[in-house]
Every structure is written in structure tokens, then in C-alpha cells.
Amino acid sequence: MTLTPVSGFVDEAGRPELAQRIRESILGGEFAPHQRLIEADLSDRFEATRAAVRTALLTLASEGLVERLPNRGARVRAISVDEAVEIVEVRIGLESLCARKAAENADDDDIAALRDLRRRIEDAVAAGNLVDYSRLNQELDRQLRELSGHTTATRLLERLRAQSARHQFRLAFHPGRVAQSAPEHIAIIDAVIAHDPDAAEAATRAHLTGIVTVLRTLD
């Protein structure tokens, strides 16, 4: 099973669909929590019709990234630490399942890709590059979801991770967090490479349980 890039939907101009573009802007911090999302401004910014913007915002509202305000349009939804903890608790079961399936499904090409990712994670940690480290962690999560071949778990996880993305980014910069999380990520990779489903599941569960512990210290 060879990993392939996630392309998503595109519009007539070959760009990612509007909901995806707005989603990435929210997750990238271009819009702050509770910031109003004005349809006319978004229409100009993303060169889209007001109707397309309205539809995209409805999609993002269904994902929990945006909230609709009666007679006031929409705004970026703020996720509390308590809610972020609940999201990670749900992710524990789903991501452990994906890691288990990934260990069962990985072929030689997949293992080579994971070994390369392992090396890049170690390089980012050694260089103290927390931005790259955070990005590579997301890449690992994506690869494990894809390798699992579990469509339902993948769909649920992508929605849950979008809601808690801001807190996940904060975690990467939490003092001492990298020293703890990097070996946990390496343990997950090594278990998948070794085709050891039990170890992959246990390593994933331990990693996410640690995230819950740290999240509770953020606020």
C-alpha cells in the first residue's frame, strides 16, 4: 500500500475548494477565535461569490470550526481547553485503531517513507525547529490515517483534529514538550515499521494520554 498525497476537492480554477481554503486560513491563525467572518470580505479575499462563501461557512459550521450567530452572520468558534481535552480523549480510540491497522497494512514503500519521516523528525528536534517538528507530526498523523485504510475513522479524525488544531500547535511550543513527545512519535513509527499492531496501538494511546495531561495545564 503506497502513500499518496491528499489532494482534496478543487474548484474550476484548479484551486482547493473554498471551504478548504477558509479552513486552512482559520487553522493557520489568519482569523482569530471569535473573529467575525463577513461574507462580503471573504468573497473579495477568496475571489468567490457570496453564495459560495455562505455554503462554505455552513460546511465549516457543521465541522465545529465556525459558529453561526442569529442575525449577525458567522464567526470563528473558540475551542476551550476542556473541549480540547474531550476531543483528544475521543481521538485516543480512533488513532489507536488507525495505528494498529497501519502496522498491519504497511508495505515496503510505506516503511521506506516512514523511515524517511522518522529521520526528518529527529533532524527537526536536533535543530530545535519547532515549526517543522509540528508540521512533521501532522504529516505522521496523516500517513497513519491513510495507511490504516479505515475510511470512517479517518473522516472522524480529520474533523476532530481541525477543531483542536490551535491547541495542538500550542503544545508543540510548551516547555519540555518536544523532549517527551518526540520519543513517543518515534515509538509509534518503529512499531508500524516492525509490523507490531499491539505496540503501535499502545504507543499511540500513551502519546495521546500524555497530550491530555499537558492540555490540562494550558489554562
N, C-alpha and C positions, 0 to 999 in steps of 0.2 A: 504494500500500500504506500504509494508515493505522495508526499505532501505537495499540495498545490496552493498558490496564493488565493486568498479570499478576495474575490472581485466585487461582489455585491451587485446591486442593480445600477444601471446607468441611464441617463436621460438621452434625449435625441442628439445632444451635442457630445455625447460620449463621456459626460461628467458623472460622478456619483449622484444618485438620486437626491432630491432636495432634503428629504428627512435625514439622510445620512450626512449631508454637508452641515446642516444645522446641528445635528447630534455631535459631530466632531468639534464644532466650534464651542459648544457647551462644555464638552469633556476637556477641551484644550484650555479652558479658562477664559475664552474670549467674552463670555457672558457670565456675570456673577450670579450667585444664588439670590433669588427674589427679584432679579432684574426683569423689567417688563420687556416682552418681545412684541414689538409693534409691527403689525403686518406690512404697513407701507415701507418701513425701514428695511425689513427683511426682504421685501420684494426688490427694492433697489440694490441692496447689498448682494443678493444672490441671483440677480437678473432673472426673476421668476414672477409669474402672475400672482396676484393676491389670492386667487383661488387655490393655486398650488401651495402657497405658503400656509393657507388655512388648513389644507389637507395634511401637510407635513406636521404642523403643530398638533393636530388631532392624533397623528401617529405617535408623536413623542409624548403626548399626554397619556396615551394608553400604556407607554413603557415606564411611566413614572418620572420622566425627566422634566416634563413641563406640567404646569397646572393651569387650568382654565379658571378665570375669575369672572363671576357674573357681571355682565355689562362693562367689563374692564379689560377684556382680551385675555392674554396669557402672560405668564412669567416663568422664569427658571425655578424649578422646585428645589428647595433646600432639603437635603437628607441629614437628619440628626444622627449623632453618634449611636444612639440606641437603635435606630432603624438600621444603620450600617452594620451593627453587631448582629441583628436578626438576619440580615441578608447573608452575611458570611456563615452564620450557623446553617442556613439552608444550603449554601454552596458546598459545605463540607460533604454532604451526602452525594451531591451531583458530581463534584470534581473528583472525589474518591472513586466513583464509578468510572468516570472518564479515564483516570489514570490506570485503573485496573484493565479496562478494555484496550487502552493504548499499549500496555505491556504485552497483551495477548496478540495484538494485531501488527505491531511494528515489523517491517521488513528491513532488508539490508540498507536500502536507500534512506529509509526513515531513521535508522540508527546512525548512519553517517551524518545526517542533518542534525540530529540531537547531539552528537559528539561535537560538531562544529559550534552549536549553540552553547554547549557546556563551556567550551574554550572561550567564547566571547563573553560569557557571564563572568568567568574568572578574570579575564583581562579588564573588564569594566570595574570590577571590585578592586583589583590591584591598582588601577589608575585613579580610584576614588571618583569615578564618573557616575554619579548617582542618577543623572538623567538617562544615560544609556542603560544603566542597570535596570531602572524602572521599565524602560521600553522593552528590554530583552525578557524581563519577567512576563510581560504581556504577550510577547511572541511565544514563549514557552507555553503559556496557558492556551493560546490559540492552536499550537501544534498538537497539544494533548487532546483538545476537543476534537480536532479534525481526525487524529489517529484513532480516537475511540470509535468513530463511525456511528455514534449514538445521536441521532438527529434530535430527539426530544430533549435530552439533557443539554445538548449544545444550544438549542434555541432558548431554553430557560436560563442557561448560564449567561448568554450574551445579554439578555435583558437585565438580569440581576447585576452583572458586572458594570453595565452602563450606569445604573443607579448609584453604585458605590465607588465609582471611578475617582472622584475627588479625594475621598478618604484613603483610597489605595495609594494615590500619588503622595499624600502627606506621609504615609507610613514609610515610603522609601527614604524620606529625609529625617525620620525620627532617630534621635541619637542612639547609636548602638544597634539599630535595627538590621543594617546590612550584615554585620558580623553574625547575626543569628539567622537571618533568612537565606543568605547565600548558600551555606551548607545544606539547608533544607531543600532548596531548589536542586542542588547537585544530587542529593539523595534520591529525589524523585526521578531525575534524568537517569541516574545509574540503575535504578530499579527497572525502569522501562527498557533500557538497553539490555539488561540481563534477562528480559522476559520473565520478570518475577511479579505477577499481579498482586500477591499479598503484600510484598514490600512496597510496591508503588502506591497501593491504597493506604497503607499505614503511614508512609512518608507524607502523603498529601494531607491526610487527616491531622497529623501532628503539625504540619506547617500552618494550616488554616486555624487550628485551635490556638496557635501562638498569635495569629493575627487578631483573633477575638480578644485575647488578653491585652494586647497593645492598644487596640482601639478604645478599650475602656479607660485608658489613661489619657486620651487625647483632650478631653474637655472636663 
